[in-house]
Amino acid sequence: MTASEEKHLPEHVAIIMDGNNRFAKKNQMQKGEGHREGKNVLDPIVECCVEQGVKALTVFAFSSENWNRPQFEVELLMSLLEETIHDQMPRMEKFDICLRFIGDRSRLPAHLRELMLQAEQRTANFSTMTLVIAVSYGGMWDIAEAAKQIAQDAVNQKIQIEDINVDLFGQYASLGDLPPVDLLIRTGGDYRLSNFLLWQAAYAELYFTPTLWPEFTVNEFNHALNIFNSRERRFGKTSEQIQQKKLEN
């Protein structure tokens, strides 16, 4: 039994890190500076996940729709992502964390794609936890890409049409080798998924907070974990069935 199972904690946590621009406006900072403040919040959350036994943390850094933002903000976010990768590498090595990226890399600068690939290769064999950064990512894009790959494999007779089911589809979607998302946190006060991990978070517990991402603390993260621990996850079953299974175990 894993540490996360013993504590009834999520194996896979996902975070929509929202509220950076509103933080900057609230604190009369220059445009874009909220993103820089938000970049520093991730490190203690990652360390907390390691301490608590969470096996995977996926964060939404840049969505498919974020390409529509002002050019200066897009360029700043790309620059901050590059800084984040450089900053995270010593942390990945210290805590034995595998660093991965998901999303449509075709629109990213070539040097950034190369840096991402190098980071993934360098940490591929680290196994304490997996940190996933979603960049140029959208859940609908993810599902469409999985469908496209399945169709191609069917045409090439690598799979049969009869083989296609929920389990197979999940293997083609991003993060198919990781546990499904157990807990999805969104900061910033909005109550929507914003096209994030639509397949992987189908049965995730949702935690929404008005706290802006640059103000999100380890204490509130632990509170979200406690809220998760208090919820009964039925997956379509009744409460009575869940209780009976607990008694049998």
MOTA-V708713 format. One record per residue. N is the residue number from 1. RES is the residue in three letters. OMEGA is omega in degrees with one decimal (none if undefined). NEAR is the number of other ideal C-beta (glycine too) atoms within 12 Angstrom. Layout:
# MOTA-V708713
N|RES|OMEGA|NEAR ; N|RES|OMEGA|NEAR
This chain:
# MOTA-V708713
1|MET|-178.1|10 ; 2|THR|179.5|17 ; 3|ALA|-178.8|19 ; 4|SER|178.1|28 ; 5|GLU|-179.3|17 ; 6|GLU|-177.9|12 ; 7|LYS|-176.3|19 ; 8|HIS|179.3|25 ; 9|LEU|179.4|32 ; 10|PRO|172.0|43 ; 11|GLU|-176.3|32 ; 12|HIS|177.3|36 ; 13|VAL|174.8|47 ; 14|ALA|-178.2|49 ; 15|ILE|168.0|48 ; 16|ILE|-171.7|42 ; 17|MET|-172.0|46 ; 18|ASP|174.2|37 ; 19|GLY|-177.8|31 ; 20|ASN|-178.8|40 ; 21|ASN|177.9|30 ; 22|ARG|175.1|25 ; 23|PHE|179.8|33 ; 24|ALA|179.7|25 ; 25|LYS|-180.0|17 ; 26|LYS|-176.4|18 ; 27|ASN|176.1|17 ; 28|GLN|177.5|10 ; 29|MET|177.6|19 ; 30|GLN|179.3|16 ; 31|LYS|178.1|20 ; 32|GLY|-176.5|27 ; 33|GLU|176.3|24 ; 34|GLY|177.5|34 ; 35|HIS|179.0|40 ; 36|ARG|176.7|27 ; 37|GLU|-178.7|27 ; 38|GLY|-178.7|38 ; 39|LYS|-175.6|32 ; 40|ASN|-177.2|26 ; 41|VAL|-172.5|33 ; 42|LEU|-172.8|39 ; 43|ASP|179.8|25 ; 44|PRO|177.6|19 ; 45|ILE|177.9|37 ; 46|VAL|-179.7|37 ; 47|GLU|177.8|24 ; 48|CYS|178.1|29 ; 49|CYS|178.7|41 ; 50|VAL|-178.6|31 ; 51|GLU|-175.9|21 ; 52|GLN|179.4|32 ; 53|GLY|174.3|25 ; 54|VAL|-173.9|42 ; 55|LYS|-178.9|32 ; 56|ALA|175.1|39 ; 57|LEU|178.6|47 ; 58|THR|-177.4|49 ; 59|VAL|-177.8|46 ; 60|PHE|-176.3|43 ; 61|ALA|-174.5|40 ; 62|PHE|-175.5|41 ; 63|SER|175.2|34 ; 64|SER|-177.7|29 ; 65|GLU|-179.0|20 ; 66|ASN|175.0|35 ; 67|TRP|-179.6|24 ; 68|ASN|179.2|13 ; 69|ARG|178.3|21 ; 70|PRO|-173.8|14 ; 71|GLN|-178.7|14 ; 72|PHE|-178.8|15 ; 73|GLU|176.8|25 ; 74|VAL|-179.5|25 ; 75|GLU|177.9|20 ; 76|LEU|-179.2|28 ; 77|LEU|176.6|36 ; 78|MET|179.3|32 ; 79|SER|179.5|23 ; 80|LEU|177.2|32 ; 81|LEU|177.6|37 ; 82|GLU|177.8|29 ; 83|GLU|-178.4|21 ; 84|THR|-179.8|36 ; 85|ILE|179.0|36 ; 86|HIS|-177.8|21 ; 87|ASP|-173.9|20 ; 88|GLN|-173.4|39 ; 89|MET|176.6|25 ; 90|PRO|179.0|16 ; 91|ARG|178.3|28 ; 92|MET|-178.9|35 ; 93|GLU|-179.1|17 ; 94|LYS|-174.2|17 ; 95|PHE|176.8|27 ; 96|ASP|-176.8|18 ; 97|ILE|175.4|36 ; 98|CYS|-179.4|32 ; 99|LEU|-178.9|42 ; 100|ARG|178.6|34 ; 101|PHE|174.3|37 ; 102|ILE|179.1|41 ; 103|GLY|-179.3|38 ; 104|ASP|-174.9|25 ; 105|ARG|-173.8|27 ; 106|SER|-178.0|15 ; 107|ARG|-178.1|22 ; 108|LEU|175.9|29 ; 109|PRO|-175.3|20 ; 110|ALA|-178.2|13 ; 111|HIS|178.3|15 ; 112|LEU|176.8|32 ; 113|ARG|179.5|24 ; 114|GLU|178.7|16 ; 115|LEU|178.3|29 ; 116|MET|-179.8|35 ; 117|LEU|179.3|20 ; 118|GLN|179.8|20 ; 119|ALA|179.0|34 ; 120|GLU|-179.4|28 ; 121|GLN|-176.9|18 ; 122|ARG|-175.8|22 ; 123|THR|-171.6|31 ; 124|ALA|-175.3|17 ; 125|ASN|177.0|15 ; 126|PHE|-167.1|25 ; 127|SER|-179.9|15 ; 128|THR|179.8|29 ; 129|MET|173.9|38 ; 130|THR|173.8|37 ; 131|LEU|-179.0|44 ; 132|VAL|176.3|41 ; 133|ILE|179.6|44 ; 134|ALA|-175.9|40 ; 135|VAL|-175.7|41 ; 136|SER|-172.5|33 ; 137|TYR|171.4|41 ; 138|GLY|-178.3|31 ; 139|GLY|178.9|35 ; 140|MET|174.7|22 ; 141|TRP|-178.6|31 ; 142|ASP|-179.2|34 ; 143|ILE|178.7|24 ; 144|ALA|178.8|22 ; 145|GLU|178.2|27 ; 146|ALA|178.8|29 ; 147|ALA|179.5|20 ; 148|LYS|180.0|17 ; 149|GLN|177.7|24 ; 150|ILE|179.1|27 ; 151|ALA|179.9|18 ; 152|GLN|178.7|15 ; 153|ASP|176.7|21 ; 154|ALA|177.6|19 ; 155|VAL|-179.7|13 ; 156|ASN|176.9|11 ; 157|GLN|173.2|10 ; 158|LYS|175.3|16 ; 159|ILE|176.1|20 ; 160|GLN|179.1|14 ; 161|ILE|-178.6|14 ; 162|GLU|-178.7|8 ; 163|ASP|-173.2|17 ; 164|ILE|176.3|21 ; 165|ASN|-177.0|14 ; 166|VAL|-178.1|16 ; 167|ASP|179.8|12 ; 168|LEU|-179.8|22 ; 169|PHE|-179.6|27 ; 170|GLY|178.4|24 ; 171|GLN|-179.6|22 ; 172|TYR|177.9|30 ; 173|ALA|177.5|34 ; 174|SER|177.0|41 ; 175|LEU|-179.1|35 ; 176|GLY|179.7|22 ; 177|ASP|179.4|19 ; 178|LEU|175.4|31 ; 179|PRO|175.1|30 ; 180|PRO|-180.0|33 ; 181|VAL|178.0|42 ; 182|ASP|-175.9|37 ; 183|LEU|176.8|43 ; 184|LEU|-178.2|38 ; 185|ILE|171.6|43 ; 186|ARG|175.1|35 ; 187|THR|171.5|37 ; 188|GLY|171.7|30 ; 189|GLY|177.5|19 ; 190|ASP|-176.3|21 ; 191|TYR|177.1|16 ; 192|ARG|-178.8|17 ; 193|LEU|176.9|27 ; 194|SER|172.5|30 ; 195|ASN|-177.0|25 ; 196|PHE|172.5|41 ; 197|LEU|-175.4|44 ; 198|LEU|179.1|27 ; 199|TRP|-171.8|33 ; 200|GLN|-176.5|37 ; 201|ALA|-175.9|37 ; 202|ALA|-179.5|23 ; 203|TYR|-179.6|24 ; 204|ALA|167.5|33 ; 205|GLU|-175.3|32 ; 206|LEU|177.9|29 ; 207|TYR|178.8|34 ; 208|PHE|-179.9|25 ; 209|THR|175.3|29 ; 210|PRO|-179.6|19 ; 211|THR|176.6|30 ; 212|LEU|-173.2|30 ; 213|TRP|-179.8|39 ; 214|PRO|179.3|30 ; 215|GLU|-178.6|27 ; 216|PHE|-173.4|37 ; 217|THR|174.5|20 ; 218|VAL|179.0|21 ; 219|ASN|179.1|16 ; 220|GLU|175.4|26 ; 221|PHE|177.4|36 ; 222|ASN|176.5|25 ; 223|HIS|177.5|20 ; 224|ALA|177.2|38 ; 225|LEU|178.7|33 ; 226|ASN|176.6|20 ; 227|ILE|177.7|21 ; 228|PHE|-178.3|31 ; 229|ASN|-176.5|23 ; 230|SER|-176.2|15 ; 231|ARG|176.7|22 ; 232|GLU|-178.5|18 ; 233|ARG|-171.2|22 ; 234|ARG|-180.0|15 ; 235|PHE|176.7|16 ; 236|GLY|-179.9|10 ; 237|LYS|176.6|15 ; 238|THR|176.6|12 ; 239|SER|179.8|15 ; 240|GLU|178.4|12 ; 241|GLN|-179.8|16 ; 242|ILE|-180.0|18 ; 243|GLN|179.0|14 ; 244|GLN|179.5|12 ; 245|LYS|178.3|16 ; 246|LYS|179.4|14 ; 247|LEU|179.7|9 ; 248|GLU|-180.0|8 ; 249|ASN|none|9
